[in-house]
Amino acid sequence: MRRVVLVVVLLMSLIPAPLTGEAQGKVYRIGWLSPASSATGAAQLEALRKGLAELGYFEGRNIAIESRWADGDATRLPRLARALAELRVDIICSFGTPATLAAKRATTTIPIVFGQAAFPEQSGIVTSLGRPGRNLTGIAFIGPEYGKRLELLREMSPKTSRVVVLYNDQNIASVLAMTETQKWARTLQVTIDPLGAHDRATLDAAFDTIRRGTPDALMTTADPMLQSYRALIVEFAAGRRLPSMYGDQDYVTAGGLMFYGASTTAMWRQAAIYVDRILKGAKPGDLPVEQPSNFDLVINMKTAKALGLTVPQTLLLRATQMIE
């Protein structure tokens, strides 16, 4: 019996022990910096995770994600960015312009890949789209989609002549997006009423201004802070019976009328490709900033019906998704 036990012990000793730590290879630490909360910004992080998984990166195996959320308070971003830099993560993925600028100020050595940042040249993120320089690159909104949103909103509600645009007055990219919308509005002969907001108090003040006015419709820029209040904004627009066009698909999922723009899932999957290339040795400053190639039109048919709107056949044929 003792001989049998000894043989079993010897055989067990020949089986390789599971690899742990460094023996498995390097585990890359990826920092995630977002002005949203973990609830409202979960879709973007999940899209990045899926993109990384498609390239062979899995949490618990060869990557660890250090996520930092500002919970809708952009003033927290510089401190959160410095915390990621102090952790010496291998790369920082930043959501939107304010988070990217905070990350840029926090480190000049850790690579930064940004997503959903608008007008990166004008906002000071990069020196040029072709050669961003330093330690940054990513995927950016450039501008034409703002005019298209206004055009599609008028197609849905032809009587629209005055549109309120909610934008983040403390996010330079959101300000630039509002200016871009005004430029397109002149071509379409639409009057724009811009209303800036950067927190709950200023958003409530914007709502009060809308109540005192007579707008025909409402739009938002693609801003992470505004997006964190999407349920509130959608509820307000519904209460005022305002046809609405939003800067992110999540608004429409929450009951908003329409979204037109780049697929955020596709954008973060593009960003994942850059993360992979940088981890394999590419310099971020040599990787050109990419623009989205896939654009979605999403319509909430239930909301359209509640507003008494008949969705034109042209929009039905163009829509990539219709929420019933």
Stockholm file with secondary structure:
# STOCKHOLM 1.0

chainA/1-324         MRRVVLVVVLLMSLIPAPLTGEAQGKVYRIGWLSPASSATGAAQLEALRKGLAELGYFEGRNIAIESRWADGDATRLPRLARALAELRVDIICSFGTPATLAAKRATTTIPIVFGQAAFPEQSGIVTSLGRPGRNLTGIAFIGPEYGKRLELLREMSPKTSRVVVLYNDQNIASVLAMTETQKWARTLQVTIDPLGAHDRATLDAAFDTIRRGTPDALMTTADPMLQSYRALIVEFAAGRRLPSMYGDQDYVTAGGLMFYGASTTAMWRQAAIYVDRILKGAKPGDLPVEQPSNFDLVINMKTAKALGLTVPQTLLLRATQMIE
#=GR chainA/1-324 SS CHHHHHHHHHHHHHSCCCCCGGGGCCCEEEEEEESSCTTTTHHHHHHHHHHHHHTTCCBTTTEEEEEEECTTCGGGHHHHHHHHHHTTCSEEEEESHHHHHHHHHHCSSSCEEEEEEECTTTTTSCSCSSCCCTTEEEEEECSHHHHHHHHHHHHHSTTCCEEEEEECTTCHHHHHHHHHHHHHHHHHTCEEEEEECSSHHHHHHHHHHHHHSCCSEEEECSCHHHHHTHHHHHHHHHHTTCCEEESSHHHHHTTCSEEEEECHHHHHHHHHHHHHHHHTTCCGGGSCCBCCCCEEEEEEHHHHHHTTCCCCHHHHHHCSEEEC
#=GC SS_cons         CHHHHHHHHHHHHHSCCCCCGGGGCCCEEEEEEESSCTTTTHHHHHHHHHHHHHTTCCBTTTEEEEEEECTTCGGGHHHHHHHHHHTTCSEEEEESHHHHHHHHHHCSSSCEEEEEEECTTTTTSCSCSSCCCTTEEEEEECSHHHHHHHHHHHHHSTTCCEEEEEECTTCHHHHHHHHHHHHHHHHHTCEEEEEECSSHHHHHHHHHHHHHSCCSEEEECSCHHHHHTHHHHHHHHHHTTCCEEESSHHHHHTTCSEEEEECHHHHHHHHHHHHHHHHTTCCGGGSCCBCCCCEEEEEEHHHHHHTTCCCCHHHHHHCSEEEC
//
